[in-house]
Amino acid sequence: MSDIKVTVDGAQISVASDQRPTQIFADKKEIVVCKINGVLKDLWSDLADGDVIEGISISSPDGLNVLRHSTAHVMAQAVQQVFAQTRLGIGPPITDGFYYDFDPTEPFNPDDLEKIESAMRKIVKEGQRFKRRVTTESDALKELAHEPYKCELIGIKGGGTDETNVEVGGAELTIYDNLGRDGQPVWSDLCRGPHLPSTKHIPAFKLMRSAAAYWRGSEKNPMLQRIYGTAWPSQDELNAYLELLAEAEKRDHRRLGQELDLFSFPEEIGSGLAVFHPKGGIIRRA
């Protein structure tokens, strides 16, 4: 096997032509994705002579996005394990977390989120590899015929929203397979990627809540169920984030105002309209 020369984090090295970034960065556990010639890629990507490779840490902005996007995939896989008839929408990373839109037979409840989270932990423990697969539009439509929302996205060639761009809109149409320990696909999703090398690179996550959301943000489209979650490079960082949210909730003026008998929001006069109580009136005039 002939060698090729590549530049890794500013230093030129020789590697076997079949070597992948996952092998190059094997001793740097914090590297979960890379840039090849400036383009964000999986660590399983092929290399060519002259490539310039930059390792991307899980704690960097790009690394966090990939972590959260991959965790959204794990959540979707878990949802379809627990609720087999659920159809998939889209699942992008967002600030401090991720979400995924689903079309279930029944709305999700808090007990459902616990079941989904439990299934996710099993998937993470299995260390399923994320494998990118290039496909054609016709083949993708056949493979995903049971997923109407995915089929709708397949026709989008570019210029979509940021959310849809995580699925399609690139130069190639790709599907990511989650591979079991035997190397066979156990679950697949339409996606541009990139993704973590495997699910074992997801250190800490939590599902936060579910809510109703229109498909692709339009009230003309079906109402779906959106599950929000968060993922972090360590359990300590996740705990700190959850503590921050808890402290913010304690200081929420809407909650404090009602607990201190300052104001209320009677439904009979309209949503969001505050009625000040005597104590609240005094504070308002002060």
Secondary structure, 3 states (H helix, E strand, C coil): CCEEEEEECCEEEEEECCCCHHHHCCCCCCEEEEEECCEEECCCCCCCCCCEEEEEECCCHHHHHHHHHHHHHHHHHHHHHHCCCCEECCCCEECCEEEEEEECCCCCCHHHHHHHHHHHHHHHHHCCEEEEEEECHHHHHHHCCCCHHHHHHHCCCCCCCHHHHCCCCCCCEEEEEEECCCCCEEEEEECCCCCCCEHHHCCEEEEEEEEEEEHHHCCCCCEEEEEEEEEECCHHHHHHHHHHHHHHHHCCHHHHHHHCCCEECCHHHCCCCCEECHHHHHHHHC
